[in-house]
C-alpha cells in the first residue's frame, strides 16, 4: 500500500494535516483527503508538492 502523510505550509513551517492518506480527490477549489481509517478531511489549499519516495504530500 502507498499511503502518504499530508502537510500544509504555514508561516514557513510544515504542519501535519493527516496521516495515512490514500485518497486525494479534488472537490472544486478544495481537496478531499481520506486516510486508511476512513476519516475524511476537506482542505482549502492547493497541492504544492507530492513526494512518493518520502510518502508525503504538501499543500499551500
N, CA and C atoms as a LAMMPS dump frame, in Angstrom:
ITEM: TIMESTEP
0
ITEM: NUMBER OF ATOMS
180
ITEM: BOX BOUNDS ff ff ff
-5.0000000000000000e+02 5.0000000000000000e+02
-5.0000000000000000e+02 5.0000000000000000e+02
-5.0000000000000000e+02 5.0000000000000000e+02
ITEM: ATOMS id mol type element x y z
1 1 1 N 0.838 -1.171 0
2 1 2 C 0 0 0
3 1 3 C 0.89 1.243 0
4 2 1 N 0.392 2.311 -0.588
5 2 2 C 1.196 3.527 -0.7
6 2 3 C 0.424 4.71 -0.124
7 3 1 N 0.43 4.835 1.181
8 3 2 C -0.229 5.987 1.787
9 3 3 C 0.82 7.046 2.112
10 4 1 N 0.349 8.277 2.24
11 4 2 C 1.241 9.404 2.482
12 4 3 C 0.752 10.201 3.681
13 5 1 N 1.616 11.029 4.212
14 5 2 C 1.219 11.994 5.229
15 5 3 C 1.02 13.33 4.534
16 6 1 N -0.025 14.051 4.903
17 6 2 C -0.352 15.33 4.276
18 6 3 C 0.026 16.469 5.22
19 7 1 N 0.701 17.469 4.661
20 7 2 C 1.153 18.637 5.41
21 7 3 C 0.677 19.9 4.699
22 8 1 N 0.539 20.975 5.438
23 8 2 C 0.256 22.278 4.846
24 8 3 C 1.33 23.248 5.321
25 9 1 N 1.807 24.072 4.394
26 9 2 C 2.83 25.063 4.739
27 9 3 C 2.152 26.283 5.34
28 10 1 N 2.584 26.633 6.56
29 10 2 C 2.082 27.815 7.264
30 10 3 C 3.261 28.536 7.9
31 11 1 N 3.396 29.797 7.586
32 11 2 C 4.474 30.62 8.16
33 11 3 C 5.85 29.972 8.002
34 12 1 N 6.071 29.34 6.843
35 12 2 C 7.367 28.733 6.564
36 12 3 C 7.588 27.363 7.174
37 13 1 N 6.598 26.833 7.901
38 13 2 C 6.719 25.522 8.533
39 13 3 C 5.673 24.581 7.956
40 14 1 N 5.967 23.298 7.991
41 14 2 C 5.005 22.29 7.56
42 14 3 C 4.245 21.772 8.777
43 15 1 N 2.92 21.838 8.695
44 15 2 C 2.052 21.378 9.78
45 15 3 C 1.314 20.124 9.297
46 16 1 N 1.363 19.061 10.079
47 16 2 C 0.699 17.816 9.716
48 16 3 C -0.806 18.005 9.679
49 17 1 N -1.422 17.593 8.563
50 17 2 C -2.875 17.688 8.4
51 17 3 C -3.518 16.323 8.649
52 18 1 N -2.922 15.269 8.065
53 18 2 C -3.484 13.931 8.215
54 18 3 C -2.412 12.888 7.902
55 19 1 N -2.419 11.8 8.666
56 19 2 C -1.507 10.68 8.43
57 19 3 C -2.228 9.571 7.679
58 20 1 N -1.475 8.763 6.956
59 20 2 C -2.017 7.574 6.309
60 20 3 C -3.006 7.864 5.193
61 21 1 N -2.815 8.95 4.479
62 21 2 C -3.736 9.331 3.403
63 21 3 C -3.532 8.389 2.216
64 22 1 N -4.647 7.879 1.689
65 22 2 C -4.552 7.055 0.494
66 22 3 C -5.494 7.523 -0.61
67 23 1 N -6.353 8.515 -0.327
68 23 2 C -7.211 9.118 -1.351
69 23 3 C -7.026 10.631 -1.3
70 24 1 N -6.724 11.208 -2.462
71 24 2 C -6.621 12.658 -2.623
72 24 3 C -7.511 12.99 -3.813
73 25 1 N -8.608 13.721 -3.552
74 25 2 C -9.612 13.952 -4.587
75 25 3 C -9.976 15.43 -4.643
76 26 1 N -9.86 16.051 -5.833
77 26 2 C -10.261 17.45 -5.946
78 26 3 C -11.77 17.599 -5.755
79 27 1 N -12.167 18.611 -5.005
80 27 2 C -13.577 18.941 -4.757
81 27 3 C -13.743 20.436 -4.994
82 28 1 N -13.868 20.841 -6.261
83 28 2 C -13.931 22.259 -6.584
84 28 3 C -12.586 22.901 -6.318
85 29 1 N -12.568 23.941 -5.48
86 29 2 C -11.305 24.61 -5.145
87 29 3 C -10.683 24.057 -3.872
88 30 1 N -11.17 22.918 -3.394
89 30 2 C -10.639 22.266 -2.197
90 30 3 C -10.168 20.857 -2.546
91 31 1 N -9.575 20.182 -1.583
92 31 2 C -9.082 18.825 -1.79
93 31 3 C -9.589 17.943 -0.653
94 32 1 N -10.208 16.823 -1.017
95 32 2 C -10.697 15.859 -0.034
96 32 3 C -9.612 14.825 0.227
97 33 1 N -9.281 14.636 1.499
98 33 2 C -8.308 13.629 1.911
99 33 3 C -9.04 12.534 2.675
100 34 1 N -8.651 11.292 2.433
101 34 2 C -9.21 10.172 3.199
102 34 3 C -8.056 9.272 3.609
103 35 1 N -8.058 8.879 4.888
104 35 2 C -6.965 8.032 5.365
105 35 3 C -7.39 6.578 5.46
106 36 1 N -6.469 5.746 5.904
107 36 2 C -6.696 4.302 5.942
108 36 3 C -7.761 3.888 6.959
109 37 1 N -8.15 4.806 7.853
110 37 2 C -9.188 4.514 8.845
111 37 3 C -10.558 5.025 8.408
112 38 1 N -10.636 5.581 7.184
113 38 2 C -11.903 6.09 6.669
114 38 3 C -12.21 7.515 7.09
115 39 1 N -11.313 8.139 7.835
116 39 2 C -11.502 9.541 8.225
117 39 3 C -11.312 10.419 6.999
118 40 1 N -12.125 11.45 6.888
119 40 2 C -12.039 12.366 5.766
120 40 3 C -11.817 13.791 6.264
121 41 1 N -11.112 14.568 5.442
122 41 2 C -10.871 15.962 5.774
123 41 3 C -10.871 16.743 4.471
124 42 1 N -11.589 17.865 4.456
125 42 2 C -11.63 18.743 3.295
126 42 3 C -10.662 19.896 3.544
127 43 1 N -9.658 20.022 2.683
128 43 2 C -8.597 21.003 2.856
129 43 3 C -8.783 22.124 1.838
130 44 1 N -8.799 23.354 2.314
131 44 2 C -8.906 24.519 1.442
132 44 3 C -7.497 24.968 1.087
133 45 1 N -6.87 24.246 0.138
134 45 2 C -5.484 24.503 -0.224
135 45 3 C -5.2 23.922 -1.605
136 46 1 N -4.035 24.258 -2.11
137 46 2 C -3.579 23.724 -3.393
138 46 3 C -2.361 22.856 -3.15
139 47 1 N -2.208 21.837 -3.975
140 47 2 C -1.056 20.951 -3.846
141 47 3 C 0.202 21.709 -4.235
142 48 1 N 1.187 21.635 -3.374
143 48 2 C 2.482 22.264 -3.618
144 48 3 C 3.474 21.233 -4.15
145 49 1 N 3.482 20.04 -3.525
146 49 2 C 4.434 19.001 -3.916
147 49 3 C 3.941 17.641 -3.464
148 50 1 N 4.216 16.623 -4.286
149 50 2 C 3.955 15.234 -3.921
150 50 3 C 5.275 14.488 -4.036
151 51 1 N 5.695 13.85 -2.964
152 51 2 C 6.913 13.049 -2.971
153 51 3 C 6.559 11.627 -2.543
154 52 1 N 6.477 10.736 -3.519
155 52 2 C 6.147 9.348 -3.203
156 52 3 C 7.307 8.646 -2.502
157 53 1 N 8.529 9.084 -2.779
158 53 2 C 9.687 8.495 -2.106
159 53 3 C 9.663 8.804 -0.606
160 54 1 N 9.185 9.998 -0.248
161 54 2 C 9.099 10.401 1.162
162 54 3 C 7.731 10.114 1.761
163 55 1 N 6.791 9.569 0.949
164 55 2 C 5.413 9.315 1.395
165 55 3 C 4.8 10.59 1.964
166 56 1 N 4.868 11.669 1.171
167 56 2 C 4.495 12.989 1.677
168 56 3 C 3.826 13.811 0.579
169 57 1 N 2.752 14.508 0.943
170 57 2 C 2.116 15.484 0.069
171 57 3 C 2.059 16.79 0.836
172 58 1 N 2.414 17.872 0.144
173 58 2 C 2.453 19.182 0.795
174 58 3 C 1.5 20.123 0.084
175 59 1 N 0.719 20.864 0.859
176 59 2 C -0.234 21.848 0.348
177 59 3 C 0.229 23.238 0.741
178 60 1 N -0.3 24.233 0.028
179 60 2 C -0.041 25.619 0.395
180 60 3 C -1.332 26.398 0.371
